[in-house]
Amino acid sequence: MSIKKLGKSDISEFAQLIRIFKKVFENDEAVANSELLGKLLSNPDFLVFVVIINNEVIGGLTVYVLHRYYHTKPIAYIYDVGIEPSFQGKGYGKALMAEVCNYCRQNGFEDAYVEAESDDIHAVEFYRKTKFSSETNATHFTYTFDDDKS
């Protein structure tokens, strides 16, 4: 097993990860085209890490780098985390989280955080098995901008 931070030319591996996300999160949206994936991978404030076994992506996560106005160190917002279902429960997700936290520590981040909906028991239990610093309950508000609504 290896964990790799994707670069701007790793579009194929990013697309593989998105297909895993679609399966894990039961999402039926289409995978974006290569141009958009390349643009995301070229953004220094968007990071993608993948877990590879036998030259195949079996999972990974995405990170948005949040810059702050009170501190000079950024925060890593871990957005999506997913491991191919047949590889879950074998420690790959925990190793991935540990590697990403190590990357953030070594690259001057203040901290990293990830959110899980409280009714997503599988995700909450997974994060509780990782080496986290604190847990906070929060209420999430969404503002949707749909052109079809008046």
Contacts in CASP RR format, 6 or more apart in sequence:
PFRMAT RR
TARGET T0000
AUTHOR 0000-0000-0000
METHOD contacts of the structure
MODEL  1
MSIKKLGKSDISEFAQLIRIFKKVFENDEAVANSELLGKLLSNPDFLVFV
VIINNEVIGGLTVYVLHRYYHTKPIAYIYDVGIEPSFQGKGYGKALMAEV
CNYCRQNGFEDAYVEAESDDIHAVEFYRKTKFSSETNATHFTYTFDDDKS
1 51 0 8 1.000
1 52 0 8 1.000
1 53 0 8 1.000
1 92 0 8 1.000
1 95 0 8 1.000
2 51 0 8 1.000
2 52 0 8 1.000
3 49 0 8 1.000
3 50 0 8 1.000
3 51 0 8 1.000
3 52 0 8 1.000
3 95 0 8 1.000
3 96 0 8 1.000
3 99 0 8 1.000
4 10 0 8 1.000
4 13 0 8 1.000
4 49 0 8 1.000
4 50 0 8 1.000
4 52 0 8 1.000
5 47 0 8 1.000
5 48 0 8 1.000
5 49 0 8 1.000
5 103 0 8 1.000
6 13 0 8 1.000
6 14 0 8 1.000
6 41 0 8 1.000
6 47 0 8 1.000
6 48 0 8 1.000
6 49 0 8 1.000
6 50 0 8 1.000
7 41 0 8 1.000
7 48 0 8 1.000
8 38 0 8 1.000
8 41 0 8 1.000
8 42 0 8 1.000
9 41 0 8 1.000
10 41 0 8 1.000
10 48 0 8 1.000
11 34 0 8 1.000
11 37 0 8 1.000
11 38 0 8 1.000
11 41 0 8 1.000
13 50 0 8 1.000
13 52 0 8 1.000
13 57 0 8 1.000
14 37 0 8 1.000
14 38 0 8 1.000
14 40 0 8 1.000
14 41 0 8 1.000
14 48 0 8 1.000
14 50 0 8 1.000
15 31 0 8 1.000
15 34 0 8 1.000
15 37 0 8 1.000
16 50 0 8 1.000
16 56 0 8 1.000
16 57 0 8 1.000
17 48 0 8 1.000
17 50 0 8 1.000
17 57 0 8 1.000
17 59 0 8 1.000
17 60 0 8 1.000
18 31 0 8 1.000
18 32 0 8 1.000
18 37 0 8 1.000
19 31 0 8 1.000
20 57 0 8 1.000
20 58 0 8 1.000
20 59 0 8 1.000
20 60 0 8 1.000
20 82 0 8 1.000
20 83 0 8 1.000
20 84 0 8 1.000
21 27 0 8 1.000
21 80 0 8 1.000
21 82 0 8 1.000
22 28 0 8 1.000
22 29 0 8 1.000
22 31 0 8 1.000
23 84 0 8 1.000
23 85 0 8 1.000
24 82 0 8 1.000
24 83 0 8 1.000
24 84 0 8 1.000
24 85 0 8 1.000
25 80 0 8 1.000
25 82 0 8 1.000
31 37 0 8 1.000
40 46 0 8 1.000
40 48 0 8 1.000
41 48 0 8 1.000
44 65 0 8 1.000
45 64 0 8 1.000
45 65 0 8 1.000
45 67 0 8 1.000
46 62 0 8 1.000
46 63 0 8 1.000
46 64 0 8 1.000
46 65 0 8 1.000
47 62 0 8 1.000
47 63 0 8 1.000
47 65 0 8 1.000
47 76 0 8 1.000
48 60 0 8 1.000
48 61 0 8 1.000
48 62 0 8 1.000
48 63 0 8 1.000
49 60 0 8 1.000
49 61 0 8 1.000
49 63 0 8 1.000
49 96 0 8 1.000
49 99 0 8 1.000
49 100 0 8 1.000
49 103 0 8 1.000
50 57 0 8 1.000
50 59 0 8 1.000
50 60 0 8 1.000
51 57 0 8 1.000
51 58 0 8 1.000
51 59 0 8 1.000
51 60 0 8 1.000
51 83 0 8 1.000
51 87 0 8 1.000
51 92 0 8 1.000
51 93 0 8 1.000
51 95 0 8 1.000
51 96 0 8 1.000
52 58 0 8 1.000
53 87 0 8 1.000
53 92 0 8 1.000
58 83 0 8 1.000
58 84 0 8 1.000
58 87 0 8 1.000
58 92 0 8 1.000
59 82 0 8 1.000
59 83 0 8 1.000
59 84 0 8 1.000
59 87 0 8 1.000
59 92 0 8 1.000
59 93 0 8 1.000
59 96 0 8 1.000
60 81 0 8 1.000
60 82 0 8 1.000
60 83 0 8 1.000
60 93 0 8 1.000
60 96 0 8 1.000
61 78 0 8 1.000
61 79 0 8 1.000
61 80 0 8 1.000
61 81 0 8 1.000
61 82 0 8 1.000
61 96 0 8 1.000
61 97 0 8 1.000
61 100 0 8 1.000
62 78 0 8 1.000
62 79 0 8 1.000
62 80 0 8 1.000
63 76 0 8 1.000
63 77 0 8 1.000
63 78 0 8 1.000
63 79 0 8 1.000
63 100 0 8 1.000
63 112 0 8 1.000
64 76 0 8 1.000
64 77 0 8 1.000
64 79 0 8 1.000
65 74 0 8 1.000
65 75 0 8 1.000
65 76 0 8 1.000
65 77 0 8 1.000
65 109 0 8 1.000
66 74 0 8 1.000
66 75 0 8 1.000
66 76 0 8 1.000
66 77 0 8 1.000
67 74 0 8 1.000
68 74 0 8 1.000
68 75 0 8 1.000
68 110 0 8 1.000
71 110 0 8 1.000
73 108 0 8 1.000
73 109 0 8 1.000
73 110 0 8 1.000
74 108 0 8 1.000
74 109 0 8 1.000
74 110 0 8 1.000
75 109 0 8 1.000
75 110 0 8 1.000
75 111 0 8 1.000
75 112 0 8 1.000
75 113 0 8 1.000
76 100 0 8 1.000
76 104 0 8 1.000
76 109 0 8 1.000
76 111 0 8 1.000
76 112 0 8 1.000
76 113 0 8 1.000
77 112 0 8 1.000
77 113 0 8 1.000
77 114 0 8 1.000
78 97 0 8 1.000
78 100 0 8 1.000
78 112 0 8 1.000
78 113 0 8 1.000
78 114 0 8 1.000
79 114 0 8 1.000
81 93 0 8 1.000
81 96 0 8 1.000
81 97 0 8 1.000
81 114 0 8 1.000
81 123 0 8 1.000
81 126 0 8 1.000
82 93 0 8 1.000
83 89 0 8 1.000
83 92 0 8 1.000
83 93 0 8 1.000
83 96 0 8 1.000
93 126 0 8 1.000
94 129 0 8 1.000
94 130 0 8 1.000
97 127 0 8 1.000
97 130 0 8 1.000
97 131 0 8 1.000
98 130 0 8 1.000
98 131 0 8 1.000
100 112 0 8 1.000
101 112 0 8 1.000
101 131 0 8 1.000
104 111 0 8 1.000
104 112 0 8 1.000
111 133 0 8 1.000
114 127 0 8 1.000
115 138 0 8 1.000
115 140 0 8 1.000
116 123 0 8 1.000
116 124 0 8 1.000
116 127 0 8 1.000
117 123 0 8 1.000
117 140 0 8 1.000
118 124 0 8 1.000
118 137 0 8 1.000
128 135 0 8 1.000
END
